Amino acid sequence: MNKKILVILAFFIVIAGMSTACAFNINDVSNVLFGDQKQGVTLAGVDFNIPDGFSEVENESVYNQKVDNPVLDLNFSSKVYTNVSGDAIILSVSASNTPADDNYARDLAGDDANKTTINGVEGYEFTDPGFDGFSYVKNGKLVVLSSTDKELFKDVILA
């Protein structure tokens, strides 16, 4: 038998053994072999990238939660992601019977917000205690990102 085939076969046997013995994630192998992989996620019709190493905190996720408002038919969805270093990313998307526009994103960000563009998406950067934020409008929906590291927005936002 060809030695290369034996080496490759042995490599896959080791990987399979590690995955059962120590909860090894096969994605870690693909990241080593092919570089960092980002996982895509869609929340309320808006697409995002989630950087490698981040996992969803499922018990913190909300889907189409109605907001009790007599004037506006409003609902929101959100997902929370963390990594082992303690970094966090919070994605929030809200939709209503009145499509959102740039004024919604600016008002949410507050008076101290800075208008900026990230990955071709115009929005407003703002700071809350412990988190940085970025708000923008996409397809008539208000999108709000929060993170412990604002540099992560470049990895998350899709134009």
Order of alpha helices (4+ residues) and beta strands (2+ residues): alpha-alpha-beta-beta-beta-beta-beta-beta-alpha-beta-beta-beta-beta-alpha
